């Protein structure tokens, strides 16, 4: 079992103007796969608050899911914050994410900076702030999450 944390970055969800549809989806999907969401938080699009939330989430879990903040708008800053904190970027995640999103989103996939990173002993995945984006991210992660965590923890290759 892998422990997950979730950071939802959204001004609208944070202010209660929009329902959080991502957290229930993550809880359900992880439970179905035998994993656990041990921590979740909703934060506004503020770099210092996102930084603090991601560091806190990474201190608690093997995998941190960050929902929102991957686009090109000035308020989309989650990718930038996580990239600054991380020791490594794993671009293959973003490449596969965009490929899998192409059918539903079309050429709009070029507007996302979805990616995965290593932060300390945690895998941090940053994806667009929609339930469908998180669903695609989990579809990509589930088959390899145990192996990814083992690698990040420095365990030998199989």
Helices and strands as residue ranges (DSSP letters): E 3-9, H 11-14, H 22-33, E 36-43, H 47-60, E 63-67, H 78-85, E 88-90, H 91-105, G 106-111, E 115-119, E 122-127, H 131-142, H 145-152
